């Protein structure tokens, strides 16, 4: 794939498909959307902390060939899997517990001629044989599990090859946040957030038979576009998509979109004051490839 299309065109094409493949919804449908469904609806692929450049930079730190098999845990709408496939040329399998998001990923895969495969399944009960994958990637999925972190990690260890690695692009609390900040973020996400610091996060892995071999901090992102500018751009695109589908873009829908986006962005902005990102590389043996 990488030889047929340049990076910028590939990313633009994959990202654009998300908004265009989801039919426009009415007021009540949008009201009922949870965080992940709404993010997909407004064209946010939830790739990783730091976006697509985070995925690209992973492959500066490990050797990957087209003979490798990579499991992308928490693949959402598939964009992290598409980027991993693009940069690694390896076989990629994405999993997510949300069937609706997996179905979107499968549609986009067809549109962009991706060979990535997607399964809707629970990380705590993976439908794969022992030692299937040479690499497992996850973009902070553990932090959003309400329970069963040990079981999830034991399953990841089971399907990882003996000399394999896990790459976790995680967000953690660098300083302890006020309780109301965590509660509000959990409410927006509709999932209890794992409010661990980095040491506690690493201990989760060690408890389940992993050892950390390498790590590096994610750079602090400087947003060049303001929150209001982002919201305006999304609203303009929504109006355009409604026109394409011959649907009216009602003022109530516009106001609801703006309201939901404002709440989401404001909540995460406050939470981000206490959060840092780290890319962690784990092995389950001393035979690793790092």
KASUL-V820482 format. One record per residue. N is the residue number from 1. SS is DSSP state (@ for helix, = for strand, . for the rest). PSI is psi in degrees with one decimal (* if undefined). Layout:
N & SS & PSI
N & SS & PSI
//
This chain:
1 & . & -40.6
2 & . & -30.6
3 & . & -13.8
4 & . & -19.7
5 & . & 138.4
6 & . & 166.2
7 & @ & -50.5
8 & @ & -44.0
9 & @ & -40.0
10 & @ & -47.7
11 & @ & -45.4
12 & @ & -42.3
13 & @ & -46.7
14 & @ & -40.6
15 & @ & -41.0
16 & @ & -33.9
17 & @ & -32.8
18 & @ & -53.9
19 & @ & -38.3
20 & @ & -23.5
21 & @ & -11.7
22 & . & 119.3
23 & . & 146.3
24 & . & 143.9
25 & . & 162.4
26 & . & 179.7
27 & @ & -50.4
28 & @ & -36.6
29 & @ & -42.2
30 & @ & -38.2
31 & @ & -37.7
32 & . & -2.5
33 & . & 133.5
34 & . & -177.4
35 & @ & -48.3
36 & @ & -42.1
37 & @ & -40.9
38 & @ & -40.4
39 & @ & -44.7
40 & @ & -40.4
41 & @ & -38.5
42 & . & 6.5
43 & . & 18.2
44 & . & 111.6
45 & . & -3.9
46 & . & 50.5
47 & . & -58.2
48 & . & 158.0
49 & . & 124.7
50 & . & -6.6
51 & . & -157.7
52 & @ & -26.9
53 & @ & -29.5
54 & @ & -43.6
55 & @ & -45.4
56 & @ & -43.2
57 & @ & -21.7
58 & @ & -37.5
59 & . & 4.3
60 & . & -10.9
61 & . & -7.8
62 & . & 157.1
63 & . & 126.5
64 & . & 140.3
65 & . & 172.3
66 & . & -2.0
67 & . & -9.0
68 & . & 155.7
69 & = & 129.6
70 & = & 129.7
71 & = & 122.5
72 & = & 105.9
73 & = & 124.1
74 & . & 52.2
75 & . & -11.9
76 & . & -124.7
77 & . & 9.9
78 & . & -7.0
79 & @ & -35.1
80 & @ & -40.0
81 & @ & -40.6
82 & @ & -40.8
83 & @ & -41.0
84 & @ & -43.9
85 & @ & -43.1
86 & @ & -46.5
87 & @ & -26.2
88 & @ & -26.3
89 & . & 13.8
90 & . & 170.3
91 & = & 130.1
92 & = & 133.5
93 & = & 125.3
94 & = & 139.5
95 & = & 145.9
96 & = & 146.3
97 & . & -14.8
98 & . & 110.8
99 & @ & -36.8
100 & @ & -38.0
101 & @ & -37.1
102 & @ & -39.7
103 & @ & -37.5
104 & @ & -44.5
105 & @ & -41.3
106 & @ & -38.3
107 & @ & -44.0
108 & @ & -39.9
109 & @ & -42.2
110 & @ & -40.1
111 & @ & -34.3
112 & . & 9.4
113 & . & 39.4
114 & . & 145.5
115 & . & 2.2
116 & . & 142.2
117 & = & 148.6
118 & = & 140.9
119 & = & 137.9
120 & = & 112.3
121 & . & 168.0
122 & . & 130.8
123 & . & -23.9
124 & . & -1.1
125 & . & 72.3
126 & . & 134.4
127 & . & 43.7
128 & . & 153.5
129 & . & 163.2
130 & . & 142.8
131 & . & 49.5
132 & . & -37.5
133 & = & 141.7
134 & = & -24.0
135 & = & 139.1
136 & = & 128.2
137 & = & 146.8
138 & = & 137.2
139 & . & 65.8
140 & . & 18.7
141 & @ & -38.1
142 & @ & -34.3
143 & @ & -18.5
144 & @ & 9.8
145 & . & 131.7
146 & . & -28.5
147 & . & 170.7
148 & . & 29.9
149 & @ & -42.7
150 & @ & -44.0
151 & @ & -40.2
152 & @ & -44.9
153 & @ & -36.2
154 & @ & -35.8
155 & @ & -40.7
156 & @ & -41.2
157 & @ & -37.7
158 & @ & -42.3
159 & @ & -2.5
160 & = & 135.9
161 & = & 159.2
162 & = & -35.0
163 & = & 19.6
164 & = & 173.5
165 & = & 152.2
166 & = & 131.8
167 & = & 115.1
168 & = & 113.5
169 & = & 98.1
170 & = & 155.5
171 & = & 138.1
172 & = & 163.7
173 & = & 112.3
174 & . & -35.2
175 & . & 149.9
176 & . & 124.1
177 & . & 156.5
178 & . & 147.8
179 & @ & -37.4
180 & @ & -27.6
181 & @ & -46.7
182 & @ & -41.6
183 & @ & -41.7
184 & @ & -41.3
185 & @ & -41.3
186 & @ & -36.7
187 & @ & -43.9
188 & @ & -43.0
189 & @ & -15.4
190 & . & 39.9
191 & . & 140.0
192 & . & 128.3
193 & . & 138.0
194 & . & 100.2
195 & . & 61.4
196 & . & 153.9
197 & . & 178.8
198 & @ & -39.8
199 & @ & -42.5
200 & @ & -36.3
201 & @ & -44.7
202 & @ & -36.7
203 & @ & -32.6
204 & @ & -46.6
205 & @ & -45.0
206 & @ & -37.1
207 & @ & -28.4
208 & . & 17.7
209 & . & 20.2
210 & . & 158.5
211 & = & 137.1
212 & = & 131.4
213 & = & -26.0
214 & = & 152.9
215 & = & 156.8
216 & = & 150.2
217 & = & 142.4
218 & . & 139.2
219 & . & 148.7
220 & . & 125.5
221 & . & 137.0
222 & . & 108.5
223 & . & 123.6
224 & . & -16.8
225 & . & 135.0
226 & . & 162.9
227 & @ & -44.1
228 & @ & -35.6
229 & @ & -39.8
230 & @ & -46.4
231 & @ & -42.6
232 & @ & -41.8
233 & @ & -41.3
234 & @ & -40.6
235 & @ & -41.0
236 & @ & -41.1
237 & @ & -37.8
238 & @ & -42.2
239 & @ & -41.1
240 & @ & -43.0
241 & @ & -36.2
242 & @ & -39.3
243 & @ & -41.9
244 & @ & -33.4
245 & . & 8.6
246 & . & 41.1
247 & . & 145.5
248 & . & 143.5
249 & . & 91.7
250 & . & 148.8
251 & @ & -33.8
252 & @ & -36.9
253 & @ & -44.4
254 & @ & -46.1
255 & @ & -38.8
256 & @ & -43.3
257 & @ & -47.4
258 & @ & -41.5
259 & @ & -46.8
260 & @ & -40.6
261 & @ & -41.9
262 & @ & -45.5
263 & @ & -43.7
264 & @ & -50.0
265 & @ & -40.5
266 & @ & -43.6
267 & @ & -47.4
268 & @ & -31.1
269 & @ & -41.6
270 & @ & -40.7
271 & @ & -37.2
272 & @ & -17.9
273 & . & -20.0
274 & . & -0.8
275 & = & 145.6
276 & = & 163.3
277 & = & 147.1
278 & = & 140.6
279 & = & 119.3
280 & = & 132.9
281 & = & 121.1
282 & = & 146.9
283 & = & 156.4
284 & . & 4.4
285 & . & 176.5
286 & . & 13.7
287 & . & 19.9
288 & . & 179.0
289 & . & 8.0
290 & . & *
//
